[in-house]
């Protein structure tokens, strides 16, 4: 029988490269719309900002059930460690705010290392436009949980 690979298995042998730009996507446990609660979404934003110094956040959007994060590694902390920090810190904060326990995030994450020829600003626009494509807002400025360094 075919066994599905685990996200951690897909990352075996990968190395994080200082200065590399990555598009990271991670989803909530069971795709629950945890971040439809604006305060829970803000906990994720605060956790992204807490990683400044290890990374430079270029753009992000916190959707109701997932996060897209365009990030450049600044030191040798490693992408997996940085994402683990964000997920751990935000989960603890969200559980404390909501007086709950349990998993907030699904295990693992997807990452894409941008190639030199890829337009980083175009990827940032794609990230920021997620709420528009999902029909959550008519104007991106109406969505509270996103940012990009170019704006």
C-alpha positions, 0 to 999 in steps of 0.5 A: 500500500502507498504511504503518504509522505510526511512534511518532515520527510519531504524536508530531509536533506534540505538546508536553509540558506541565509539570504534566501527568500521563501514563501511559507504556507502553513494551515490550521489544524483540521483547517478550522477558521481560527483566524476568523477571530481577528484577535487570534490572527493578530497573535500570528502577526505578533509572532511573525514580528517576534522573529525579526532579526532572524528573518526579514518579513517581506509580506504576509497574509493571515487567512481564516485557516492558513498563513502565507509568509514571504520571508528572507532568512537573515541568519543561520537559525534555519527556516524550520526553526523559525516556522516552529517558533512562529507556530508555537508562540502563536498557538500558546497565545491563541490558547491563552486568549481563548481559554482553550487547549489543543492544537492550533496548527497542522503539523509541518508547512510548505515552503518554496525557495524563490529562484533568482528569476522570480519576481519577489514583488509579484509573489508579494502581490499574490500573497496580499491578494489572497483575501480578494481571491477568497471573496473576503473583501472587495479591497485589500485595504479592508482586510486587517491581517496582511502587510508588505514592505513595499507599501 
